[in-house]
Amino acid sequence: MCGYGQISTVDRIQPDKLNLGRVGNCCDNFRFDDTLLNCVLDAAENNRDRIRVKSLLAGNQPSINVGIVTYATSDISNYAVHSFLVNEAFAEHNHYKFWYLNESGPMYDNNDARWNKIKILLDALDPIHGWGNNLDYLMWVDADMIFLDMSMRIEQIAAAFPYAHMIVSAEHTGSTTLINSGSILVKNSKWTRQFLHDWWNFADRKYYSDQEQFDMLYNKYKSYNNYDRNIVILRPDGINSDPPAMTMQRSYNQMLHLMGEHDQYRVKVFSSGFHEICRHYHANTSFSRLAQQLTITRDNLLRWTIEEYSKEYEHLVYEYSTNALNGENTLNKSRKLSNSAHHYAHALMYTQTEYNMNKSNEIRLRVFELLKANVENRRNLSVNLYSNKIEPDWPEHLKIVAEAGQNVCSMGVYSDKIRCTNEVMAILQEIISVCHMEQRDAVMLMISHMNREIGMIELSEQNYTEALVNSESDLVISRKISLKFGSHVLITPLSLVANVHAMFNNYQKAYKLYDEAVELIENYAGQYHHSLRQPLINYAIALVTNKEYGKAKPILERVLALNKETYDSAIEIKAQEYLLQVQNQN
């Protein structure tokens, strides 16, 4: 077992009976969103009053005061009301205060609503005027996140790290940002307030997301301001999700974050969770135990993904195809189609059936071609070559095409792949020429990713010299950008360059790079994360090839242990094959 107190890698048992307050009454209004919203707001207010009275009656007895806060605008209330209901049930059962805020209060950042969480936390903990200034700990959760484990105790997570002022989860391995800010647990302290203030003011929020700005601040000052001690970064699924949940969720995961998913899918998932709470509430008996993860298992998430996104994709692609002829699709329409196709195609590919895998590739190729057509037909509307004026959304239009292209450049024969990478590289170079200077580092990361893709294509064709040139270009760019955003961006490029050096029998160089990649994954995602398997098995293969069997054996055994948690048949077969070679040498 690994983990921190409440956070473990073993299945946890739901409580025999939920201790609910007024949120149980909301089960009778399940079909009416407006009524549900009013119901959960009333339940939350009543619960806060109940806890306040209980605290007053307790007098000077020691206690930990915990609050949870979230925020949603009216345009996402269709799914947010269901996540609020689940989270209010969690709060009532555990005697936590829960606040739901909306746009009727201050809108701190009109450009990007994700930024509001930082100012909400900062204002809540204001020692004089803050509505949460009597709390010991306050936990932020995004509106697309719910608690799956009703027995999870926030104060025990905090108690495991008494020196920490902030606890967050790392982003998934391979992400360009260090943390996922979907959930943030903060201590009510002077240090926390200063960090939140610095996070809010560090750079221009117009050009950086809250997570990007966190990385910049953390990376610049972590050695000077004790950031690496006062901020605890858990593994990706510690108090968050390792995305996508439909393929990565484990039976022991305690929270679900549907980041980047579409509204109807979120409605389906979150309402299913509250249905289960209501079923248990009405049963009113310990024999009707609450289902593990509120029935929101990985298998169900995958099934619901295919069901919901198949319908949405067919509708979106039909409308988009017509409008693309004249470049009439807006940025929002392009983004929605691209995201819908990505989720649907990813789910189909995961089923591992030949039919679904072929269909997945067809969807990705079709959407890439449609996005390209829309951009080319929209070009005259967006770029005025004579006046040198560019539509503000034009770089984002191009970025969506480039992202879609990155998903198809591994398809087809060698010539198809190279043609695709050339197309995407040309788009990225155009983005560099038209985007704001503050956004160029993000585009350079995309360029480094394409160098990586070309390196892997050349490696698969045994063009080792070209593979090394492109993979090292990726690493050079990534090392430069890591100075600003953090060393987590180096994990994948380090592994690829190590693989190529091993192909050239440059084993000492390869070992050094493998060691660096593994250490970074362990630091950011933990010693038991599934992403360790690939660099470790490649490391072991290089050792076996170089006849260093003694060093290879423990690494292969570690790969097999990691593979038990998240099984991959290809990795299992390869690890067993090389372990047998090692054993035959002894």
Order of alpha helices (4+ residues) and beta strands (2+ residues): alpha-beta-alpha-beta-alpha-beta-beta-alpha-beta-beta-alpha-alpha-alpha-beta-alpha-beta-alpha-alpha-alpha-alpha-beta-beta-alpha-alpha-alpha-alpha-alpha-alpha-alpha-alpha-alpha
